[in-house]
Amino acid sequence: MDNKAKGKLGEELAVEYLKKSGLKILETNWHYSRFGEIDIIAIDKNILTFVEVKTRTTEHFGHPLEAINEKKMNQIRSIAQAYIYEKADLKVQGYRFDAISVILSNQAKITYHKNIYG
């Protein structure tokens, strides 16, 4: 399985996990111009939630969340600001940045991290 296929599978598992957790999925792979994309945009009890998904097959080269560095967070924050501007009619009480790590071993291990950037 190549990296693109792993990433897609990880995002699909993350979407299902979030739905089961009660979040309403608004967008997946939302692109903003040349700046990039946000993996999942959802609403969690009136909070707009931007979710970055990181998928690995093992933790041999570190935990998936270690891939979310300051540069990546700045990119996500910029794209999120564009989304908030474009969707100004959304009735939410705020927003936050979450992450989901997926480790695809014998059985997928999904860990949900809320408010990764305070």
C-alpha positions as CSV (number, residue, x, y, z in Angstrom):
1,M,0.0,0.0,0.0
2,D,1.5,3.3,-1.0
3,N,1.5,6.4,1.1
4,K,-1.4,8.0,-0.7
5,A,-3.6,4.9,-0.2
6,K,-2.5,4.8,3.5
7,G,-3.4,8.4,4.0
8,K,-6.8,8.0,2.3
9,L,-7.6,4.9,4.5
10,G,-6.5,6.8,7.6
11,E,-8.8,9.7,6.7
12,E,-11.8,7.4,6.0
13,L,-11.3,5.7,9.4
14,A,-11.0,9.1,11.1
15,V,-14.2,10.3,9.5
16,E,-16.1,7.2,10.8
17,Y,-14.5,7.7,14.2
18,L,-15.6,11.3,14.4
19,K,-19.2,10.5,13.2
20,K,-19.5,7.8,15.9
21,S,-18.2,10.4,18.4
22,G,-21.1,12.7,17.5
23,L,-19.4,15.2,15.3
24,K,-21.0,16.5,12.1
25,I,-18.7,16.3,9.1
26,L,-18.9,19.4,6.9
27,E,-15.9,18.9,4.6
28,T,-13.1,16.4,3.8
29,N,-9.9,17.4,2.0
30,W,-11.0,21.1,1.8
31,H,-8.5,22.9,-0.5
32,Y,-7.7,26.5,-0.3
33,S,-5.8,27.7,-3.4
34,R,-2.2,27.0,-3.3
35,F,-2.0,27.0,0.4
36,G,-3.0,23.4,0.9
37,E,-5.9,21.5,2.5
38,I,-7.5,20.6,5.8
39,D,-8.2,16.9,6.1
40,I,-11.5,17.1,8.0
41,I,-13.7,20.1,9.0
42,A,-16.5,19.2,11.4
43,I,-18.8,20.7,14.1
44,D,-18.6,19.4,17.6
45,K,-21.4,20.9,19.7
46,N,-21.3,24.3,18.0
47,I,-17.5,24.4,17.8
48,L,-16.0,24.4,14.3
49,T,-13.3,21.8,14.4
50,F,-10.3,21.5,12.0
51,V,-8.9,18.1,12.1
52,E,-5.5,17.0,10.8
53,V,-5.1,13.2,10.2
54,K,-1.8,11.5,10.3
55,T,-1.5,7.9,9.4
56,R,1.4,5.5,9.8
57,T,1.8,1.7,9.6
58,T,4.1,1.6,12.6
59,E,5.6,3.9,15.2
60,H,9.2,2.9,14.3
61,F,9.9,6.3,12.9
62,G,8.0,8.2,15.6
63,H,4.4,8.9,16.5
64,P,2.2,10.2,13.7
65,L,1.6,13.5,15.6
66,E,5.3,14.3,15.5
67,A,4.7,15.2,11.8
68,I,2.5,18.2,12.8
69,N,5.2,20.8,13.3
70,E,5.0,24.5,13.7
71,K,5.1,25.0,9.9
72,K,2.2,22.6,9.4
73,M,0.2,24.3,12.2
74,N,0.7,27.7,10.6
75,Q,-0.5,26.3,7.2
76,I,-3.6,24.7,8.8
77,R,-4.3,28.0,10.7
78,S,-4.1,30.0,7.5
79,I,-6.4,27.7,5.6
80,A,-8.8,27.6,8.6
81,Q,-9.0,31.4,8.5
82,A,-9.9,31.3,4.8
83,Y,-12.6,28.7,5.6
84,I,-14.1,30.8,8.4
85,Y,-14.1,33.9,6.1
86,E,-15.8,32.0,3.3
87,K,-18.3,30.4,5.5
88,A,-19.2,33.5,7.6
89,D,-22.8,32.4,7.8
90,L,-21.9,29.3,9.9
91,K,-23.5,29.6,13.3
92,V,-20.7,28.4,15.7
93,Q,-19.4,29.5,19.0
94,G,-15.8,29.2,18.2
95,Y,-13.2,26.9,16.6
96,R,-10.4,24.6,17.5
97,F,-7.7,22.5,16.0
98,D,-7.7,18.7,16.6
99,A,-5.7,15.8,15.3
100,I,-6.3,12.1,14.8
101,S,-3.4,9.7,14.7
102,V,-4.0,6.4,12.9
103,I,-1.6,3.5,13.1
104,L,-2.5,0.8,10.6
105,S,-1.2,-2.4,12.2
106,N,-3.1,-5.6,12.5
107,Q,-6.0,-3.6,13.9
108,A,-6.1,0.1,13.3
109,K,-5.3,2.2,16.4
110,I,-7.1,5.5,16.3
111,T,-6.3,8.3,18.9
112,Y,-8.2,11.6,18.9
113,H,-6.4,14.6,20.2
114,K,-8.6,17.7,20.9
115,N,-7.3,21.3,20.9
116,I,-3.7,20.6,19.7
117,Y,-3.1,24.2,19.2
118,G,-4.4,26.4,22.0
